């Protein structure tokens, strides 16, 4: 074998396909099937292609639990029957705890969710291992993300937002000077994390 190229000796090269099944990420159901092909260069030499996903049925499963802790304005802990999961609210970004309005944003989410039963609908997993999810509950309308925007306790996280109604919620809060929008010059948390300030 040289650089992925295999010499079959005196055997005639034959193209072929292999497949394998891979498990989904933690918290997902389904499976992922990957395939690769052996491609002939000459009558006796060929190489394997890289593995490619051919079928992906992996999907997150919504679950119910009780909110046991609100970490900040967009992060909370949800306890299920057998574990506690850290949830990052999808599509929004709230002030960090040590930012201006950070504590108020946390209290806003705390007043809505602490010790309440909620349904968590995961969308992704972030680089910290947190489930990025929409959180809903029987005691309020819409999602917790939308609620924080309505209260002026968060920004739409443009890099990750897909709900087209969220920009309107943020704009209404801005126009009414609600929450952080009453501050003179509120700084988006993604800029604060990069250190884009004097």
Beta strands, then each sheet from edge to edge (+ up, - down):
strand 1: 5-7
strand 2: 16-23
strand 3: 28-29
strand 4: 31-40
strand 5: 45-48
strand 6: 52-56
strand 7: 59-60
strand 8: 63-72
strand 9: 75-79
strand 10: 84-89
strand 11: 92-93
strand 12: 117-125
strand 13: 131-136
strand 14: 155-156
sheet 1: 1+ 5- 4+ 2-
sheet 2: 1+ 5- 4+ 6-
sheet 3: 3+ 7-
sheet 4: 8+ 9- 10+ 13+ 12- 8+
sheet 5: 11+ 14-
end
